[in-house]
Amino acid sequence: MSKFKNFIHKRRRGVIYLILITVSFVLIFSSGNKVVLSGKNIFYSIIYPFQFIANSTGNFIQNTLNSISQLNKIKKELDKTRSELDSYKKVIVDFNELNSQIQSLKNLLKLKESMDYQIVACEVIGRDYRKMNEVVFINKGSSSGIKENMPVISYAGGKRALVGKIAECSLFSSKVVTLNNPNYSVGALIVSDRTQCLIKGDNTKNDLVKLLYIPKDFTLKENKTEYVYTSGDSMIYPRGLEIGKIEKIIPSERYENFNEAEVRISTELTKLEYVLVLKTNYKEDDFQSLEIPE
């Protein structure tokens, strides 16, 4: 039995042809009509199965090729649609970026109009990547009237927030040291009780600085935010620029009679794009103070 199966398997094509020819003859002779056998009829009867297979195969190949062509056309249209979608996405991103810049410039203009000082609006054009949040560079310099030690502020939550001061000037650009710089310090005032303190730059944590010389009896009240502003007790910084809010009080490691605090500064230095430089003249004893909220 297995030998017969092997024989049939090896010669399966011939067997199929033989079956098709046999079926053709059976159909011819089983017909109710009188059949006239001729060489032509016999030839057509034999050739018909093969012609049918050839036509079916041809139709299948043609349909397959048509389908492939249609798929290629659909793929090209899909690629074109994706390309157009990417272009639209880029337009949306560019629009959002432009809208963000316009809003930033509007905020600067609003802040500039609210100040009594001469102000120079500047764009942040670079950073010192070794000291990421300690130093930034702006696109205005001495040609715009900027000098060393002039205060630099920003617009943060609708308030005038301190950024730092001008450290160096060239003709068309300036270097700004920020509140995060360890060499930076500024006189400060706790708004709630008018306690005079000192802000000291700190680069160990982003957007956090130290507040020194806090009296031992000062405590943070629950559900109350304690803001810190510039005190105005120097000839560089006007009074009333917001610095930040106190996060927590810690014992001072330097002085037994005082505590220290961590202050989260109001300006997000990592997102800083535009600033204002206050054109104060610290050689003159006539500069004005900003109002500190009660």
TITOR-749474 format. One line per 3 residues: number of its first residue (from 1); their letters; for each residue y negated, x negated, z negated of N, C-alpha, C. Coordinates in steps of 0.001 Angstrom, whole numbers, plus 500000, padded with zeros to 6 digits. Last residue first. Layout:
BEGIN
NUM> a> Y,X,Z,Y,X,Z,Y,X,Z; ... $
END
This chain:
BEGIN
294> epi> 406088,498010,448301,406354,498157,446874,407819,498524,446656; 405898,495574,450911,406187,496926,450417,406462,496927,448920; 403130,493528,451509,404498,493546,451015,404788,494930,450469 $
291> els> 401076,492923,454302,401360,493804,453169,402840,493744,452799; 400021,489573,454921,400638,490824,455337,400978,491641,454096; 396899,487882,454669,398233,488173,454173,398718,489490,454753 $
288> qfd> 395017,485480,456643,395230,486766,456011,396667,486894,455514; 393272,482364,456089,394220,483235,456783,394629,484417,455921; 391389,480552,455300,390910,481895,455583,391977,482793,456191 $
285> dek> 391127,477754,455068,391470,478562,453903,391047,480017,454117; 392687,475607,457451,391602,476502,457076,392048,477430,455959; 394936,474317,458005,393844,473490,457502,392661,474351,457063 $
282> ynt> 396753,475990,459154,396913,475734,457726,395854,474791,457165; 396398,478430,461192,395767,477128,461041,395772,476783,459554; 398896,480176,463093,398121,479975,461861,397522,478576,461874 $
279> klv> 400131,481794,465287,399208,480666,465438,398287,480582,464211; 403466,482494,465145,402170,482847,464558,401258,481627,464625; 405629,483259,467764,405055,482149,466984,403681,482579,466485 $
276> lvy> 408430,485298,468122,406976,485199,468136,406552,484024,467258; 411347,485389,470283,410664,485189,469001,409153,485229,469224; 414492,486380,471680,413034,486282,471788,412447,486135,470376 $
273> elk> 417174,486093,470906,416788,485868,472302,415292,485667,472476; 419787,485796,468615,418350,485619,468820,418047,485284,470277; 422273,486068,467650,421882,486983,468725,420408,486832,469102 $
270> tle> 422521,484326,465556,423466,484166,466670,423097,485035,467864; 420664,485247,463709,420354,484045,464474,421287,483861,465671; 419388,488073,462881,420709,487617,463315,420515,486428,464255 $
267> tsi> 417207,488316,460153,417347,487945,461563,418767,487489,461863; 417501,488626,457422,417355,489825,458263,417535,489525,459742; 419986,486877,455488,418707,486930,456192,418688,488093,457191 $
264> rve> 421222,487382,452395,421565,487596,453809,420275,487804,454586; 421293,485131,449808,420452,486092,450517,420914,486180,451965; 422659,484463,446708,422886,484387,448147,422079,485501,448807 $
261> aen> 420939,482884,443972,421451,484067,444679,421740,483711,446128; 420904,481480,440624,420683,481415,442060,421231,482701,442699; 419176,481239,437468,420297,481594,438324,419930,481357,439775 $
258> fne> 417968,478917,434967,417812,479805,436120,419169,480147,436739; 418340,477039,433036,417484,478182,432698,417324,479194,433832; 419821,474942,434067,420427,475807,433064,419629,477087,432836 $
255> yre> 420141,474051,437437,419208,474298,436326,419815,475305,435352; 422299,473651,439159,421271,472613,439010,420444,472798,437752; 423918,475744,439463,424588,474486,439127,423572,473381,438862 $
252> spi> 423256,478995,438325,422748,477795,438980,423509,476566,438516; 425436,481764,438814,424827,480779,437914,424393,479537,438681; 424457,484261,441265,425436,483283,440758,424728,482315,439828 $
249> ike> 424226,487462,442709,423637,486476,441791,424748,485560,441297; 424321,488556,446157,424892,488433,444824,424174,487331,444037; 422476,489322,448187,423871,489753,448221,424516,489683,446843 $
246> ikg> 419204,490341,448839,420084,489617,447933,421484,490211,447982; 417929,490213,452193,418268,490969,450983,419295,490196,450155; 415139,488552,453803,416470,489152,453774,416684,489942,452502 $
243> iel> 412442,488150,454599,413437,487089,454724,414845,487677,454757; 409463,489462,455981,410778,489721,455394,411732,488559,455650; 406324,488364,455038,407337,488324,456087,408711,488527,455448 $
240> grp> 404355,488245,453008,404874,489518,453452,405808,489516,454641; 401841,485778,453650,402561,486601,452681,403105,487875,453347; 402304,483101,456000,401559,484224,455420,402454,485021,454475 $
237> yim> 402989,479685,455630,403531,481026,455845,402633,482092,455240; 401280,477482,455079,401993,477605,456351,402378,479045,456625; 400306,477000,452618,399303,477076,453675,399962,477191,455051 $
234> sdg> 401942,479139,450196,401781,477875,450928,400736,478092,452004; 402484,481571,449092,401908,480554,448223,401877,479179,448888; 403688,483734,450306,402337,483372,450730,401694,482300,449886 $
231> sty> 406249,484621,449949,405285,484851,448854,403852,484538,449255; 408363,486501,452106,407585,485287,451863,406492,485592,450846; 410793,488595,450367,409752,488341,451371,409120,486981,451113 $
228> vye> 413783,490302,449796,413028,489072,449535,412075,488840,450700; 415084,493292,448251,414587,492534,449395,413764,491332,448937; 417807,494784,446946,416705,493903,446546,416294,493038,447737 $
225> tkn> 418931,498047,446889,418838,496831,447680,417605,496038,447265; 420992,499735,444654,419614,499394,444997,419592,498058,445741; 423480,500299,443568,422963,501176,444636,421483,500928,444947 $
222> ekl> 422718,498715,440494,423692,499378,441350,422992,500327,442327; 420612,495850,440389,420889,497228,439993,421822,497881,441005; 421026,492555,439416,421048,493486,440545,421424,494874,440037 $
219> tfd> 418785,491010,437081,420093,491532,437469,419950,492470,438667; 417204,488467,435277,417149,489308,436481,418568,489728,436858; 417325,486716,433190,417367,488138,432864,417291,489053,434091 $
216> kpi> 417038,484185,434295,418347,484594,433798,418441,486098,433544; 415073,484026,437333,415185,484108,435870,416549,484659,435446; 415787,481858,439977,415796,483265,439557,415951,483319,438036 $
213> yll> 415729,479449,441469,414775,479703,440377,414656,481195,440042; 416571,480187,444960,416577,479396,443726,415537,479890,442729; 418710,481418,447259,417461,481780,446581,417501,481119,445206 $
210> kvl> 420185,480247,450267,420113,480241,448809,418719,480660,448346; 421472,482288,452998,420692,481167,452458,420657,481308,450935; 423403,483330,455763,423228,483345,454305,422451,482103,453881 $
207> dnk> 423984,483105,458469,423069,484174,458047,422965,484332,456535; 427073,481480,457939,426112,482023,458895,425309,483155,458265; 427356,479037,455429,427728,480371,455881,426644,480894,456828 $
204> tnd> 426320,476487,455208,427740,476674,454925,428244,478038,455385; 423679,475895,455457,424438,476052,456700,425926,476261,456464; 420650,476845,454071,422066,476587,453790,422850,476852,455064 $
201> gki> 417340,476457,452656,418270,476586,453783,419688,476195,453421; 416032,478266,449991,416510,476962,450438,417538,477163,451543; 413278,479934,448635,414400,480002,449584,414734,478583,450040 $
198> lcq> 412302,480509,445379,412259,479573,446500,413509,479752,447353; 410211,482943,443680,411398,482094,443812,411220,481138,444993; 408656,485235,441572,408439,484134,442508,409670,483212,442499 $
195> trd> 409032,488698,441335,409486,487393,440838,409318,486336,441925; 408344,491369,441724,407376,490312,442080,407751,488949,441501; 410281,493262,441469,409546,492880,440250,408585,491715,440462 $
192> svi> 411018,493897,444178,411056,494915,443124,410236,494539,441894; 410893,491602,445880,409941,492695,446011,409873,493577,444764; 410757,488278,445188,411637,489434,445070,410753,490671,444953 $
189> lag> 409497,485875,447354,409131,486869,446352,410174,487984,446361; 409246,482330,448115,409754,483692,448290,409376,484572,447109; 408476,479453,450076,408223,480254,448888,408580,481706,449119 $
186> vsy> 411067,477710,451761,409866,478532,451842,409725,479316,450536; 412807,475111,453564,412502,475830,452319,411197,476605,452500; 415304,473184,455230,414273,474216,455287,414064,474847,453910 $
183> npn> 417421,471540,455424,416141,470909,455086,414989,471917,455039; 419534,473128,456304,419528,472666,454908,418210,472030,454476; 418795,475999,458237,418739,474541,458197,418655,474059,456750 $
180> nlt> 418566,478727,458260,419888,478162,457964,419894,476643,457864; 416009,479276,459121,416310,479444,457698,417649,478841,457311; 415462,476743,461676,415627,478098,461159,415915,478087,459659 $
177> vvk> 413197,474949,463628,414225,474873,462579,414266,476238,461892; 412570,474699,467037,412405,475541,465858,413543,475265,464880; 410756,472933,469435,411982,472969,468633,411704,473740,467350 $
174> ssf> 409321,473948,472583,409235,473592,471162,410603,473705,470516; 407631,473270,475725,408737,473778,474913,408570,473306,473477; 405628,472014,477158,406078,473342,477597,407284,473871,476820 $
171> lsc> 404943,469693,475750,403919,470429,476474,404356,471869,476786; 406588,469898,472558,406263,469186,473786,405274,470071,474540; 406948,469741,469063,406323,470373,470236,406268,469401,471398 $
168> eai> 409002,470536,466217,408501,469586,467203,407944,470354,468397; 409205,472716,464475,409453,471361,463969,408880,470309,464911; 408057,475834,463533,408042,474840,464607,408207,473456,463993 $
165> kgv> 410334,477746,461437,409034,477163,461775,409191,476158,462901; 411926,480906,461110,411803,479504,460709,410411,479001,461006; 412072,483729,460949,413117,482966,461629,413116,481528,461147 $
162> lar> 411309,486679,459154,411118,485238,459321,412339,484614,459991; 410472,489796,460615,411427,488975,459871,411231,487503,460191; 409016,492782,460484,408674,491404,460846,409514,490471,459992 $
159> kgg> 411113,495588,461475,410330,494802,460516,410050,493408,461054; 412913,496972,463011,411565,497512,462908,410664,496743,461962; 415173,495334,462914,415196,496653,462303,413824,497252,462101 $
156> ays> 413294,492632,463559,414618,492977,463027,414551,494316,462318; 411729,490399,465528,411722,491834,465246,413126,492209,464811; 410704,487217,464122,411368,488071,465104,411240,489522,464672 $
153> ivp> 408753,484141,463896,409304,485389,463383,410013,486149,464505; 407661,481055,462733,408325,481747,463840,409007,482988,463267; 404691,479249,461771,405837,480124,461482,406365,480805,462744 $
150> mne> 403976,475834,462550,403624,477244,462723,404855,478114,462479; 404774,473189,462436,404688,473948,461178,404222,475399,461331; 403027,472067,465379,404059,471897,464359,403712,472701,463102 $
147> kig> 401672,474581,467623,401622,473316,466881,402778,473263,465881; 400701,476096,470669,401676,475990,469576,401591,474600,468954; 399178,476469,472929,398497,476444,471640,399433,476350,470441 $
144> sss> 400508,476158,475221,400251,477549,474823,399582,477628,473449; 400937,473482,475336,400066,474049,476371,399723,475507,476077; 402812,473044,473373,401415,472780,473036,400454,473331,474089 $
141> gkn> 405093,475588,474439,404764,474405,473666,403265,474266,473438; 407907,477739,475083,406460,477524,475000,406196,476309,474103; 410620,478405,474952,410043,478018,476251,408516,477882,476238 $
138> ifv> 412564,476915,472251,411842,478016,472894,411045,477491,474086; 415614,476225,470605,414517,475738,471439,413885,476920,472176; 416881,476013,467231,416798,476656,468553,415589,476090,469290 $
135> ven> 419007,475121,464586,417942,474677,465502,418026,475486,466793; 421025,476328,463163,419984,475622,462423,418778,475276,463287; 423214,477346,464370,422216,478310,463896,421065,477647,463143 $
132> mkr> 424515,474878,465292,424386,476090,466108,423256,477010,465659; 424442,471952,465573,423872,472717,464456,423497,474097,464999; 425499,471176,467887,426025,470522,466687,425546,471244,465437 $
129> ydr> 424024,472560,469706,425378,473038,469449,426073,472271,468336; 420942,473696,469542,421630,472441,469249,423046,472813,468832; 420011,475817,472253,420407,475596,470868,420992,474203,470748 $
126> giv> 417553,477519,474357,418619,476567,474052,418882,476461,472570; 415585,479355,474711,416171,478782,475927,417295,477797,475639; 414075,482250,473665,414982,481187,473228,415723,480663,474451 $
123> eca> 410712,482889,474579,412141,483144,474819,412953,481960,474321; 407802,484117,472862,408618,483057,473455,410059,483524,473641; 404432,484958,472365,405798,485453,472574,406597,484406,473346 $
120> viq> 402163,484050,470035,402718,483606,471308,404155,484106,471383; 399300,485510,468474,400751,485364,468563,401143,484917,469965; 396899,485633,465986,397174,485315,467383,398654,484952,467485 $
117> ydm> 397406,488223,463491,397334,486833,463940,397379,486747,465459; 397907,490746,462752,396500,490360,462803,396319,488930,463298; 400362,492829,464344,399971,491619,463612,398479,491345,463788 $
114> sek> 401106,494882,465976,400938,495202,464558,400448,494010,463739; 401457,493805,468447,400297,494672,468271,400037,494991,466801; 403866,492474,468022,402655,491705,468300,401410,492535,468055 $
111> lkl> 405637,494603,467769,405401,493721,466624,404113,492938,466803; 405487,495604,470364,405128,496461,469233,404815,495617,468009; 406459,493395,471751,405098,493867,472019,404610,494739,470861 $
108> lnk> 409056,493262,470733,408125,492146,470518,406683,492592,470705; 410034,495697,471682,409974,495458,470236,409005,494330,469908; 409906,495190,474419,409115,496279,473845,408958,496094,472335 $
105> lsq> 411781,493134,474585,410385,492831,474894,409455,493928,474359; 414086,494579,473939,413671,493443,473108,412203,493109,473327; 414134,496376,476076,413977,496881,474714,413523,495774,473768 $
102> iqs> 414552,494591,478197,413328,495406,478167,413070,495918,476758; 417078,493612,477495,415929,492702,477532,414616,493477,477471; 418580,495959,477785,418514,495289,476487,417316,494344,476416 $
99> nle> 418236,496432,480500,417739,497423,479557,417597,496817,478158; 419593,494218,481510,418167,494372,481779,417539,495347,480787; 422161,494847,480599,421525,493610,480153,420014,493695,480352 $
96> nfd> 422610,497228,481976,422607,497231,480504,421920,495989,479949; 422508,496236,484609,421545,497254,484162,421453,497274,482640; 424690,494519,484630,423345,493980,484861,422276,494958,484370 $
93> viv> 426711,496424,484203,426506,495340,483229,425101,494763,483366; 426389,497967,486544,426231,498599,485234,425955,497544,484164; 426956,496053,488498,425635,496690,488483,425363,497316,487120 $
90> kky> 429612,495537,487851,428624,494464,487706,427213,495028,487662; 430731,498008,488521,430791,497543,487128,429754,496454,486887; 430290,498002,491276,429612,499006,490450,429599,498583,488983 $
87> sdl> 432000,495895,491975,430556,495784,492242,429768,496768,491390; 434440,496981,491231,433967,495768,490552,432463,495586,490757; 434507,499069,493111,434468,499392,491682,433972,498196,490872 $
84> esr> 434737,497613,495481,433538,498431,495265,433384,498780,493784; 437279,496511,495005,436123,495637,495192,434819,496395,494943; 438818,498838,494908,438723,497975,493730,437507,497060,493811 $
81> tkd> 438500,499716,497561,438012,500553,496453,437850,499730,495187; 439783,497619,498905,438361,497882,499166,437749,498703,498027; 442362,497946,497915,441637,496697,497645,440132,496875,497851 $
78> lek> 442888,500488,499014,442878,500312,497559,442120,499042,497173; 442833,499889,501744,441854,500843,501203,441737,500711,499689; 445024,498143,501814,443687,497660,502187,442594,498576,501636 $
75> kik> 447067,499924,501039,446758,498754,500215,445363,498208,500520; 447065,501727,503186,446705,502218,501847,446317,501056,500937; 447943,499955,505176,446636,500602,505314,446144,501102,503962 $
72> nlq> 450465,499340,504188,449478,498262,504352,448062,498831,504449; 451621,501888,504369,451454,501252,503055,450423,500124,503113; 451677,502217,507144,450869,503133,506323,450606,502546,504938 $
69> sis> 453471,500189,507831,452102,500149,508350,451176,501028,507515; 455735,501177,506527,455169,499878,506122,453721,499761,506579; 456103,503535,507982,455829,503609,506543,455200,502319,506040 $
66> nlt> 456667,502491,510496,455486,503349,510312,455091,503436,508840; 459068,501202,509913,457906,500416,510341,456612,501215,510182; 460620,503454,509282,460389,502413,508278,459157,501583,508618 $
63> nqi> 460646,504790,511718,460035,505434,510544,459715,504422,509447; 462030,502870,513236,460660,503251,513596,459934,503898,512422; 464488,502823,511880,463676,501596,511940,462229,501930,512248 $
60> fng> 465307,505493,512330,465140,504976,510962,464234,503741,510938; 465502,505561,515107,464531,506428,514413,464257,505937,512997; 467559,503698,515439,466228,503455,516000,465159,504287,515326 $
57> tsn> 469667,505024,514154,469206,503716,513647,467806,503408,514158; 469853,507250,515817,469540,507420,514389,469010,506129,513791; 470558,506019,518238,469308,506784,518128,468882,506963,516678 $
54> aif> 473016,504864,517515,471914,504013,517973,470576,504732,517849; 474509,507139,516864,474264,506115,515832,473074,505249,516223; 474517,508365,519403,473948,509058,518234,473593,508065,517131 $
51> qfp> 475875,506482,520872,474478,506790,521233,473767,507477,520060; 478345,506613,519669,477590,505364,519575,476115,505572,519907; 479079,509241,520288,478919,508806,518878,478092,507545,518727 $
48> yii> 478997,509086,523233,478068,509919,522449,477943,509472,520986; 481007,507689,524577,479744,506988,524306,478821,507761,523363; 483079,509528,524861,483305,508279,524127,481980,507659,523683 $
45> syf> 481868,511496,526338,482486,511828,525052,482701,510584,524199; 481117,510143,528606,480076,510666,527713,480638,511000,526329; 483718,509565,529638,482791,508471,529303,481718,508936,528315 $
42> ink> 484735,512120,530073,485389,511251,529087,484454,510133,528645; 482945,512916,532030,482990,513617,530746,483614,512756,529660; 483578,511063,534030,482204,511125,533502,482185,511788,532138 $
39> gsl> 486199,511581,534623,485847,510266,534069,484478,510266,533433; 486955,514833,533399,486614,513876,534453,486259,512566,533795; 488323,517837,532752,488266,516436,532350,487963,515590,533575 $
36> vvk> 487019,520763,532047,487410,519950,533199,487219,518489,532814; 487945,523333,530011,487386,521984,530068,487934,521272,531289; 486986,526542,529300,487848,525671,530105,487174,524324,530282 $
33> ngs> 486193,527252,525878,485904,527209,527305,486876,526283,528021; 486778,526787,523291,487337,527983,523919,487138,527997,525410; 487689,523488,522273,486677,524427,522735,487349,525600,523452 $
30> sfi> 489497,521563,521737,489551,522757,520881,488532,523797,521304; 488915,519497,523423,490120,520277,523706,490199,521545,522867; 486508,518524,522243,486572,518899,523652,487742,519858,523904 $
27> lvf> 487202,517910,519624,486185,518930,519877,486230,519427,521314; 489047,515879,520140,489490,517102,519476,488504,518222,519737; 487414,513926,521232,488456,514549,522053,488942,515862,521453 $
24> svt> 485800,513346,518937,485183,513800,520187,486201,514509,521071; 487681,512413,517136,486977,513653,516838,486358,514226,518097; 488356,510026,518469,489368,511059,518266,488717,512408,518014 $
21> ili> 485976,508641,518253,486495,508960,519583,487502,510107,519475; 485777,508381,515439,484734,509086,516187,485224,509511,517564; 488058,506836,514919,487952,508179,514356,486929,509008,515137 $
18> lyi> 487364,504465,516245,488553,505198,516663,488492,506645,516172; 485123,503651,514716,484973,503979,516138,486135,504838,516629; 486457,503207,512263,485403,504221,512356,485190,504643,513805 $
15> vgr> 488126,501097,512955,488720,502355,512512,487704,503486,512652; 486279,499096,513491,487129,499605,514559,487747,500941,514215; 485246,498805,510874,484386,499214,511989,485206,499805,513136 $
12> rrk> 487445,497970,509339,486843,499267,509083,485938,499743,510224; 489277,495916,509098,489016,496477,510433,488319,497834,510327; 489476,495312,506433,489073,494250,507347,488664,494815,508714 $
9> hif> 490351,497777,505405,489056,497229,504985,488557,496172,505970; 492886,498066,506543,491846,499050,506857,490461,498485,506536; 494172,495858,505323,494089,495953,506794,492946,496881,507210 $
6> nkf> 493987,496560,502651,493317,495338,503120,493131,495365,504621; 495583,498856,502697,494170,498947,502329,493395,497732,502816; 498049,497680,503353,497447,498663,504264,495943,498806,503985 $
3> ksm> 498492,496123,501124,498338,495451,502417,497672,496392,503415; 498785,498069,499199,497613,497184,499108,497377,496454,500423; 501212,499165,500000,500000,500000,500000,498741,499132,500000 $
END
